[in-house]
Amino acid sequence: MGNKLIVVGRVVSLRDHLFRGITQQKSSRDAIENLFVVAAVKSKMRKLVCYGANLRIEVGLADVVFI
């Protein structure tokens, strides 16, 4: 449980290939910044639930860069 507390609340950015995929799915009117807050940890540290300005995503630990 201690490792989960270290990750929750941290600001992260997504790896470039994943972020480009998300921005291509969104409409051109939406400006998306590559900054997210880790809100929860699921499946024994395998998935991070992250929130951006108006976006919720679940990503693997290897898909983020801690800031």
Backbone bond lengths (Angstrom), bond angles and torsions (degrees), N, CA, C in turn:
res aa  C-N    CA-C-N  psi(-1)  N-CA   C-N-CA  omega(-1)  CA-C   N-CA-C  phi
1 M - - - 1.452 - - 1.517 111.42 -
2 G 1.308 118.94 -27.09 1.454 122.18 -178.69 1.516 113.19 -62.08
3 N 1.333 117.97 -38.96 1.455 121.27 179.54 1.524 111.94 -65.25
4 K 1.326 117.24 -34.20 1.463 120.77 179.08 1.520 110.57 -62.96
5 L 1.317 116.94 -39.62 1.453 120.58 -178.26 1.525 111.99 -68.54
6 I 1.314 117.50 -28.66 1.464 120.73 178.33 1.524 110.59 -68.64
7 V 1.326 117.86 -33.63 1.461 122.49 -174.76 1.523 112.42 -85.53
8 V 1.332 117.46 -39.63 1.467 121.43 -176.61 1.526 109.88 -64.58
9 G 1.321 115.51 132.29 1.461 121.71 -179.15 1.513 114.24 92.40
10 R 1.318 117.84 -7.87 1.464 121.39 -179.62 1.521 110.01 -79.85
11 V 1.305 116.41 147.32 1.463 122.81 174.80 1.526 107.76 -89.39
12 V 1.330 115.70 131.78 1.457 121.13 -178.73 1.525 109.18 -132.23
13 S 1.305 115.20 161.67 1.464 120.75 168.98 1.522 106.19 -123.27
14 L 1.314 115.56 154.10 1.458 120.94 -178.82 1.514 110.22 -84.59
15 R 1.310 116.68 154.64 1.467 121.26 173.60 1.520 107.95 -62.57
16 D 1.326 116.68 151.09 1.463 122.15 -172.36 1.519 113.51 -55.89
17 H 1.336 118.03 -45.95 1.463 119.75 -176.23 1.524 111.56 -64.10
18 L 1.310 117.94 -36.81 1.457 121.41 179.19 1.528 110.79 -72.37
19 F 1.320 117.05 -42.02 1.462 120.06 -179.96 1.527 111.72 -64.80
20 R 1.339 117.21 -40.38 1.468 120.00 177.23 1.520 111.65 -61.67
21 G 1.324 117.26 -38.79 1.455 121.21 177.82 1.522 112.33 -62.86
22 I 1.317 116.83 -39.70 1.463 120.87 179.25 1.526 110.77 -69.71
23 T 1.323 118.10 -42.30 1.461 120.31 -178.71 1.523 111.88 -67.83
24 Q 1.308 118.12 -29.75 1.466 119.85 177.38 1.519 111.44 -71.59
25 Q 1.329 118.11 -27.37 1.452 121.59 178.96 1.523 112.03 -76.58
26 K 1.314 117.48 -29.50 1.460 121.54 -179.20 1.520 110.28 -80.75
27 S 1.326 115.96 156.85 1.461 119.59 178.31 1.519 110.31 -72.03
28 S 1.294 116.64 158.68 1.465 121.24 -176.48 1.526 112.64 -68.21
29 R 1.332 117.66 -16.53 1.468 119.91 178.74 1.519 111.74 -72.82
30 D 1.326 116.35 -29.65 1.464 120.25 -177.31 1.526 110.59 -81.89
31 A 1.309 115.78 122.79 1.461 120.24 174.98 1.523 107.39 -92.55
32 I 1.308 116.44 120.83 1.457 121.03 -178.48 1.523 108.58 -113.63
33 E 1.306 115.15 128.35 1.455 120.56 177.86 1.530 108.52 -101.52
34 N 1.298 116.76 144.77 1.457 121.56 -175.95 1.526 111.32 -85.28
35 L 1.308 116.44 55.72 1.460 123.10 175.46 1.521 108.87 -134.40
36 F 1.316 115.95 127.17 1.453 121.45 -178.06 1.515 109.22 -136.88
37 V 1.336 116.19 154.71 1.455 122.65 176.42 1.523 107.40 -110.04
38 V 1.320 116.87 131.18 1.460 121.10 177.29 1.521 107.48 -76.43
39 A 1.338 116.06 119.72 1.458 120.94 -177.15 1.522 112.79 -101.09
40 A 1.328 117.10 -29.36 1.462 119.96 -177.92 1.518 109.87 -156.80
41 V 1.314 115.19 161.65 1.457 122.41 176.97 1.521 107.10 -121.69
42 K 1.340 115.75 131.26 1.458 120.77 -179.21 1.522 110.11 -120.78
43 S 1.299 115.51 157.15 1.469 123.99 172.37 1.528 113.22 53.63
44 K 1.305 116.47 52.79 1.472 121.96 175.71 1.526 112.99 54.12
45 M 1.304 117.02 52.96 1.473 124.46 176.62 1.527 113.30 71.40
46 R 1.317 119.12 15.35 1.454 120.16 178.81 1.518 112.36 -88.03
47 K 1.332 118.22 -26.69 1.458 122.24 -179.81 1.525 109.70 -130.50
48 L 1.322 114.94 136.77 1.461 121.18 174.49 1.515 107.96 -110.66
49 V 1.315 117.18 133.25 1.456 122.30 174.69 1.522 106.36 -94.71
50 C 1.347 115.82 116.60 1.463 120.89 -174.91 1.519 110.37 -120.65
51 Y 1.323 115.65 145.29 1.451 121.85 177.72 1.514 110.25 -120.18
52 G 1.340 115.19 133.62 1.452 122.51 170.60 1.514 107.46 -104.64
53 A 1.311 117.49 -158.76 1.463 121.27 -178.63 1.527 111.38 -59.77
54 N 1.304 117.50 -50.04 1.466 121.00 179.43 1.527 110.92 -139.25
55 L 1.316 116.55 34.46 1.447 121.45 -173.22 1.527 110.23 -141.25
56 R 1.332 115.96 133.86 1.469 121.85 175.26 1.516 107.24 -117.20
57 I 1.316 117.30 128.25 1.459 120.90 -179.90 1.520 109.64 -135.37
58 E 1.321 115.61 154.42 1.454 122.51 171.59 1.524 107.10 -116.72
59 V 1.311 116.34 122.93 1.460 121.79 -177.38 1.520 109.78 -133.61
60 G 1.304 115.35 161.83 1.455 121.00 175.81 1.516 110.02 -79.52
61 L 1.305 115.56 160.43 1.459 121.58 -179.36 1.534 111.25 -60.98
62 A 1.324 116.97 -32.32 1.476 121.07 -179.10 1.518 112.46 -74.64
63 D 1.340 118.43 -11.95 1.467 121.48 -176.93 1.517 113.47 -92.84
64 V 1.328 117.93 2.97 1.457 119.91 -178.69 1.526 110.95 -122.05
65 V 1.331 114.36 158.07 1.462 122.70 173.79 1.527 106.48 -121.02
66 F 1.315 116.25 124.17 1.456 119.95 -179.93 1.519 109.75 -77.14
67 I 1.319 115.38 137.45 1.469 121.98 -178.95 1.515 109.07 -106.32
